[in-house]
Amino acid sequence: MNIVDTPSPNFNERQLPVSMIVLHYTGMESAAAALGRLTDPAAEVSAHYLIDEDGTIHRLVAEDKRAWHAGKSHWRGITDVNSASIGIELVNPGHEFGYREFAPAQIEALIPLLGEIKDRHDITRGNVVGHSDIAPTRKQDPGELFPWGQLARLRLALPRPTKNLMDPLWSDAGFLLALERFGYEVTDKLAAVVAFQRRFRPELIDGEIDGECRCLLLALLLPKPQGDE
């Protein structure tokens, strides 16, 4: 891995052990602009790593420190996600500046980095999440073009379930209870459903709870989701 140390002053001490990895896109017009913001003391934001589109990895904050990438967020009962996570930013202009597919070199750099972090901290696949998963009312990244399936086939993230799917016929309220059990904050129903769809059914993000969404969520709540791995 080509890792360049680009220190950010924006960190403090962790209050929790590392149990999560949060993936982001930068949502800025260039890598230089993103690095400038992530290392600017006045911005008060950072991440542990940033991966440029050419595959260069910038190490901004040491993993034993609390980087400031998650903001107000929630996942599986944890509300101080910054304390419990490693944050990885991927250079991409995002939905505001011309969202596009992630560069192959970028994903090729992410895969070994993600694998090493996951193994080092004994992080489960269900705790490798996107920013939109932990902050559904505020964030869309890394977005519907992110190659979650590629990571899942390497056992670096949960797969989209494809086998033995069955509709539990939950009411909408029942679906939201199950979604909360899985890990999402569901106070805003529409935002929670959209975030779930963006992650597990990116081809149709309409905020509607339908049979396919129920089937996918039920499968994800089983001990071993059956997908294309």
C-alpha positions as CSV (number, residue, x, y, z in Angstrom):
1,M,0.0,0.0,0.0
2,N,1.2,3.5,-0.9
3,I,0.6,5.4,2.4
4,V,1.6,9.0,2.7
5,D,1.5,10.7,6.1
6,T,-0.5,13.9,5.9
7,P,-1.2,14.7,9.6
8,S,-4.4,16.5,10.6
9,P,-4.6,18.4,13.9
10,N,-8.3,17.5,14.2
11,F,-8.5,14.7,16.7
12,N,-8.8,13.9,20.4
13,E,-8.9,10.9,22.7
14,R,-11.2,7.9,22.2
15,Q,-13.8,7.1,24.8
16,L,-14.7,3.7,23.3
17,P,-12.9,0.7,21.8
18,V,-12.8,0.6,18.0
19,S,-15.7,-1.6,16.7
20,M,-16.7,0.0,13.4
21,I,-15.4,1.3,10.1
22,V,-17.2,4.2,8.4
23,L,-16.8,4.8,4.7
24,H,-17.3,8.3,3.2
25,Y,-16.9,10.1,0.0
26,T,-15.3,13.6,0.3
27,G,-18.0,15.4,-1.6
28,M,-15.6,18.1,-2.8
29,E,-14.4,19.2,-6.2
30,S,-10.8,17.8,-5.8
31,A,-8.5,15.8,-3.6
32,A,-6.5,18.9,-2.7
33,A,-9.6,20.7,-1.5
34,A,-10.6,17.7,0.6
35,L,-7.2,17.3,2.1
36,G,-7.1,21.1,2.8
37,R,-10.4,20.9,4.7
38,L,-9.5,17.7,6.6
39,T,-6.3,19.2,7.9
40,D,-7.6,22.7,8.6
41,P,-7.9,23.4,12.4
42,A,-10.7,25.8,11.7
43,A,-12.8,23.2,9.9
44,E,-12.8,20.8,12.9
45,V,-13.3,17.8,10.7
46,S,-10.9,14.9,9.9
47,A,-10.7,11.2,9.1
48,H,-8.1,8.5,9.7
49,Y,-7.5,7.9,6.0
50,L,-8.2,9.5,2.7
51,I,-7.8,7.5,-0.5
52,D,-7.2,9.5,-3.7
53,E,-8.5,8.3,-7.1
54,D,-5.0,7.2,-8.1
55,G,-4.9,4.8,-5.1
56,T,-2.7,7.0,-2.9
57,I,-3.6,6.6,0.8
58,H,-3.2,9.6,3.0
59,R,-2.9,8.8,6.8
60,L,-4.4,11.8,8.6
61,V,-5.0,10.6,12.1
62,A,-3.5,7.7,14.0
63,E,-6.0,4.8,14.6
64,D,-5.7,5.1,18.4
65,K,-7.1,8.6,18.2
66,R,-10.6,9.9,17.7
67,A,-11.0,11.5,14.3
68,W,-13.9,13.8,13.6
69,H,-15.7,12.3,10.6
70,A,-19.0,11.0,11.8
71,G,-20.8,14.0,13.3
72,K,-24.1,13.4,14.9
73,S,-24.7,9.8,14.2
74,H,-26.0,6.4,15.5
75,W,-25.3,2.8,14.9
76,R,-26.4,-0.2,16.9
77,G,-26.9,1.8,20.1
78,I,-23.6,3.8,19.7
79,T,-24.0,7.5,19.5
80,D,-20.4,8.5,19.9
81,V,-19.5,6.9,16.6
82,N,-16.3,8.9,16.3
83,S,-15.0,7.2,19.4
84,A,-15.9,3.7,18.2
85,S,-14.8,3.9,14.5
86,I,-12.1,4.3,11.9
87,G,-13.1,6.8,9.2
88,I,-12.0,6.4,5.6
89,E,-12.7,9.1,3.1
90,L,-12.7,8.3,-0.7
91,V,-12.1,11.2,-3.1
92,N,-15.3,11.6,-5.1
93,P,-17.2,14.8,-5.9
94,G,-20.3,13.3,-4.5
95,H,-23.9,14.2,-5.4
96,E,-23.3,17.9,-5.2
97,F,-20.4,18.2,-7.6
98,G,-21.0,15.4,-10.1
99,Y,-21.2,12.0,-8.4
100,R,-19.4,9.3,-10.4
101,E,-18.3,5.7,-10.0
102,F,-15.3,5.1,-7.8
103,A,-11.9,4.7,-9.6
104,P,-10.7,1.1,-9.8
105,A,-7.3,2.1,-8.3
106,Q,-9.1,3.7,-5.4
107,I,-11.0,0.5,-4.6
108,E,-7.9,-1.6,-5.1
109,A,-6.2,0.5,-2.4
110,L,-9.2,0.4,-0.1
111,I,-9.5,-3.4,-0.1
112,P,-6.2,-4.3,1.7
113,L,-6.5,-1.2,4.0
114,L,-10.0,-2.2,5.0
115,G,-9.0,-5.8,5.5
116,E,-6.1,-4.9,7.7
117,I,-8.1,-2.5,9.8
118,K,-11.0,-5.0,10.1
119,D,-8.6,-7.8,11.2
120,R,-6.6,-5.6,13.6
121,H,-9.7,-4.4,15.5
122,D,-11.7,-7.6,15.0
123,I,-14.6,-5.7,13.4
124,T,-17.6,-7.6,12.2
125,R,-18.9,-7.2,8.6
126,G,-22.1,-5.7,9.9
127,N,-20.1,-2.8,11.4
128,V,-18.5,-1.8,8.1
129,V,-20.9,0.9,7.2
130,G,-21.5,4.0,5.1
131,H,-21.9,7.5,6.4
132,S,-25.5,7.4,5.2
133,D,-26.1,4.3,7.4
134,I,-25.1,6.1,10.6
135,A,-26.6,9.5,9.7
136,P,-29.5,8.9,7.4
137,T,-31.1,12.3,7.9
138,R,-27.9,14.2,6.9
139,K,-25.8,12.1,4.6
140,Q,-25.9,10.2,1.3
141,D,-22.3,8.9,1.1
142,P,-20.6,6.9,-0.1
143,G,-23.8,6.5,-2.2
144,E,-25.5,4.1,-4.5
145,L,-22.5,3.7,-6.8
146,F,-20.2,2.4,-4.1
147,P,-19.2,-1.2,-4.8
148,W,-20.4,-2.9,-1.7
149,G,-20.8,-6.1,-3.6
150,Q,-17.1,-6.2,-4.4
151,L,-16.3,-5.8,-0.7
152,A,-18.9,-8.4,0.3
153,R,-17.4,-11.0,-2.0
154,L,-14.1,-10.5,-0.1
155,R,-16.0,-10.8,3.2
156,L,-15.2,-7.2,4.0
157,A,-18.8,-6.1,4.3
158,L,-22.3,-7.7,4.5
159,P,-23.6,-9.1,1.2
160,R,-26.9,-8.2,-0.3
161,P,-29.1,-11.2,0.5
162,T,-30.0,-13.2,-2.6
163,K,-30.9,-16.7,-1.4
164,N,-33.9,-18.2,0.4
165,L,-35.7,-14.8,0.6
166,M,-39.0,-14.8,2.3
167,D,-41.4,-11.9,2.9
168,P,-42.3,-11.7,6.6
169,L,-45.3,-9.5,5.7
170,W,-44.4,-7.0,8.5
171,S,-46.4,-3.8,8.8
172,D,-44.5,-0.6,8.2
173,A,-44.1,-0.2,11.9
174,G,-42.8,-3.8,12.2
175,F,-40.3,-3.1,9.4
176,L,-39.0,0.0,11.3
177,L,-38.7,-2.0,14.5
178,A,-36.7,-4.6,12.6
179,L,-34.6,-1.9,10.9
180,E,-33.8,-0.4,14.3
181,R,-32.9,-3.8,15.6
182,F,-30.5,-4.2,12.7
183,G,-28.8,-0.9,13.6
184,Y,-30.4,2.1,12.0
185,E,-31.8,5.2,13.7
186,V,-35.5,5.2,12.6
187,T,-36.8,8.4,14.1
188,D,-37.2,9.8,10.5
189,K,-39.0,6.9,8.7
190,L,-38.3,8.1,5.2
191,A,-34.6,8.8,5.8
192,A,-34.1,5.4,7.4
193,V,-35.7,3.5,4.6
194,V,-33.8,5.5,2.0
195,A,-30.5,4.8,3.7
196,F,-31.3,1.1,3.9
197,Q,-32.2,1.0,0.2
198,R,-29.1,3.0,-0.8
199,R,-27.0,0.3,0.9
200,F,-28.9,-2.9,0.1
201,R,-31.0,-2.0,-3.0
202,P,-29.3,0.9,-4.8
203,E,-31.2,0.4,-8.1
204,L,-34.5,1.6,-6.5
205,I,-34.3,4.2,-3.8
206,D,-37.8,5.4,-3.4
207,G,-38.3,5.4,0.4
208,E,-41.2,2.9,0.1
209,I,-41.3,-0.2,2.3
210,D,-42.2,-3.0,-0.1
211,G,-41.9,-6.8,-0.1
212,E,-38.3,-6.8,-1.4
213,C,-37.2,-4.5,1.4
214,R,-38.9,-6.8,3.9
215,C,-37.2,-9.9,2.4
216,L,-33.8,-8.2,2.4
217,L,-34.0,-7.0,6.0
218,L,-35.3,-10.4,7.3
219,A,-32.4,-12.1,5.7
220,L,-29.9,-9.6,7.1
221,L,-31.2,-10.3,10.6
222,L,-30.4,-14.0,10.3
223,P,-27.1,-15.2,11.7
224,K,-25.6,-15.7,8.2
225,P,-27.1,-13.6,5.4
226,Q,-27.0,-15.6,2.2
227,G,-25.7,-13.5,-0.7
228,D,-23.3,-13.6,-3.6
229,E,-19.9,-14.0,-1.9
